Amino acid sequence: MTRSKFIADRLNEVLLNGYWIANTNCKAQIESLNWKQAIYTVENLNSIAALTYHINYYLAGILNVFNGGDLEIRDKFSFDLPTITSEEEWRKLISTFCSNSEKFIEHVENMDDSILDKPFVNEKYGTYQRNIEGVIEHCYYHLGQISLIKKLILKGE
C-alpha cells in the first residue's frame, strides 16, 4: 500500500465511512440531524452546522491548492457560516461537505508519494504530508466536539 493510499484511507475513516478509531465519522454524525438541531447552540459552544462549515472550509481551501490554485483560506473566516434557515440549506451544506470530502480523499489517494515530501505552498507550512495529516487531526478534534454537542442536543429534546 502506498503512503498516499494509507493517508486517504485515514481521511475516509474520519470524514465519510470509518468506524475504527472513533466508532463513527463526520458524515454519520451530521446527516442524522435536522437543520434546527444543526444550528442549535449549547451554551457558548459552536453549533454543529458551524463546525461542519469550518471543516469544509479547510477541505475546500486545500483542494484549491491541490487543483493548482493559491492558498486563499484564512483562519479568521473559517467560522463565517451563512445563516441556515431551512432543511434545504442544511442538506446543501452536508452535500457540499461530503462532495469536498470525496474529492479530497480521491486527490490524496491518487497523489504520487513523492509529492507528500514536497513543501506545501511555502516551506514555512511544512510538507504536503504534514498538512494532510493535520487535516486528519483537525477532523478528529471537531468530530469529538460534534459527537458531544449532538448528545447534549438530543438529551435536551
C-alpha positions as CSV (number, residue, x, y, z in Angstrom):
1,M,0.0,0.0,0.0
2,T,1.3,3.4,-0.9
3,R,1.6,6.2,1.7
4,S,-1.0,8.2,-0.3
5,K,-3.5,5.3,-0.2
6,F,-2.8,4.8,3.6
7,I,-3.4,8.5,4.3
8,A,-6.5,8.6,2.0
9,D,-7.9,5.6,3.9
10,R,-7.5,7.5,7.2
11,L,-9.2,10.6,5.8
12,N,-12.1,8.4,4.6
13,E,-12.4,6.9,8.1
14,V,-12.8,10.2,9.9
15,L,-14.8,12.0,7.2
16,L,-17.2,9.6,5.5
17,N,-17.0,5.9,6.1
18,G,-15.0,4.9,9.1
19,Y,-15.8,3.4,12.4
20,W,-12.4,2.1,13.5
21,I,-10.9,4.8,15.9
22,A,-13.9,6.8,16.9
23,N,-16.6,4.3,16.2
24,T,-18.2,7.0,14.0
25,N,-17.4,9.6,11.4
26,C,-18.3,13.1,10.5
27,K,-20.9,12.2,7.9
28,A,-22.7,9.8,10.2
29,Q,-22.9,12.4,12.9
30,I,-24.2,15.2,10.8
31,E,-26.6,13.6,8.3
32,S,-29.0,12.4,11.0
33,L,-29.6,15.9,12.3
34,N,-32.3,18.2,11.1
35,W,-31.5,21.9,10.4
36,K,-32.8,23.1,13.7
37,Q,-30.7,20.7,15.6
38,A,-27.7,21.6,13.4
39,I,-27.9,25.3,14.2
40,Y,-28.7,24.9,17.8
41,T,-26.1,26.3,20.2
42,V,-25.4,24.7,23.5
43,E,-24.3,27.5,25.9
44,N,-21.2,29.1,24.2
45,L,-20.2,26.2,22.0
46,N,-20.2,26.3,18.3
47,S,-23.2,24.8,16.5
48,I,-22.8,21.5,14.6
49,A,-23.6,23.5,11.4
50,A,-20.7,25.9,12.2
51,L,-18.3,23.0,12.8
52,T,-19.4,21.3,9.6
53,Y,-18.8,24.6,7.7
54,H,-15.4,25.0,9.4
55,I,-14.1,21.6,8.5
56,N,-15.4,22.0,4.9
57,Y,-13.8,25.5,4.7
58,Y,-10.4,23.9,5.1
59,L,-11.1,21.0,2.8
60,A,-12.2,23.3,0.1
61,G,-9.2,25.6,0.6
62,I,-6.7,22.8,0.4
63,L,-8.5,21.3,-2.6
64,N,-8.0,24.6,-4.3
65,V,-4.2,24.2,-3.8
66,F,-4.4,20.6,-5.0
67,N,-6.0,21.8,-8.1
68,G,-3.3,24.3,-8.9
69,G,-4.8,27.4,-7.2
70,D,-3.5,29.6,-4.4
71,L,-3.9,29.1,-0.7
72,E,-6.6,31.6,-0.1
73,I,-8.2,30.4,3.1
74,R,-7.7,32.4,6.3
75,D,-8.4,31.2,9.8
76,K,-10.4,34.4,10.6
77,F,-13.0,33.4,8.0
78,S,-13.3,29.7,8.9
79,F,-16.4,30.1,11.0
80,D,-18.3,32.5,8.7
81,L,-21.2,30.2,8.2
82,P,-24.0,31.8,6.3
83,T,-27.3,31.8,8.2
84,I,-29.1,28.5,7.7
85,T,-32.9,28.9,7.8
86,S,-34.2,25.7,6.3
87,E,-33.7,22.0,5.9
88,E,-32.7,22.5,2.3
89,E,-29.9,24.9,3.2
90,W,-28.6,22.4,5.9
91,R,-28.8,19.5,3.4
92,K,-26.9,21.6,0.9
93,L,-24.1,22.2,3.4
94,I,-24.0,18.4,4.1
95,S,-23.9,17.7,0.4
96,T,-21.0,20.2,-0.2
97,F,-19.1,18.8,2.8
98,C,-19.5,15.2,1.5
99,S,-18.6,16.2,-2.0
100,N,-15.5,18.0,-0.9
101,S,-14.5,15.1,1.4
102,E,-14.8,12.7,-1.5
103,K,-12.7,14.9,-3.8
104,F,-10.1,15.5,-1.1
105,I,-9.8,11.8,-0.4
106,E,-9.6,10.9,-4.1
107,H,-7.0,13.5,-4.7
108,V,-4.8,12.3,-1.8
109,E,-5.3,8.6,-2.9
110,N,-4.1,9.4,-6.4
111,M,-1.2,11.6,-5.3
112,D,2.2,10.4,-6.1
113,D,4.0,9.6,-2.8
114,S,6.9,11.8,-3.9
115,I,4.5,14.8,-3.6
116,L,3.9,14.1,0.1
117,D,7.5,15.1,0.9
118,K,7.4,18.4,-1.0
119,P,6.7,21.8,0.6
120,F,3.0,22.7,0.8
121,V,2.7,26.1,-0.9
122,N,5.6,27.5,1.1
123,E,8.3,25.8,3.2
124,K,7.0,27.5,6.3
125,Y,3.8,25.4,6.1
126,G,5.7,22.1,6.1
127,T,5.1,19.3,3.6
128,Y,2.0,18.1,1.9
129,Q,2.0,15.0,4.2
130,R,2.2,17.2,7.3
131,N,-0.7,19.3,6.1
132,I,-2.8,16.3,5.1
133,E,-2.2,14.7,8.5
134,G,-3.1,18.0,10.1
135,V,-6.4,17.8,8.3
136,I,-7.0,14.3,9.8
137,E,-6.1,15.5,13.3
138,H,-8.3,18.6,12.8
139,C,-11.3,16.5,11.7
140,Y,-11.0,14.1,14.7
141,Y,-10.8,17.0,17.0
142,H,-14.0,18.5,15.6
143,L,-15.7,15.1,15.3
144,G,-15.3,14.7,19.0
145,Q,-17.0,18.1,19.5
146,I,-19.8,17.3,17.1
147,S,-20.4,14.0,18.8
148,L,-20.6,15.6,22.3
149,I,-22.7,18.5,21.2
150,K,-25.1,16.1,19.4
151,K,-25.5,14.1,22.6
152,L,-26.3,17.3,24.5
153,I,-28.8,18.4,21.9
154,L,-30.6,15.1,21.7
155,K,-30.6,14.7,25.5
156,G,-32.4,18.1,25.8
157,E,-35.2,17.2,23.4
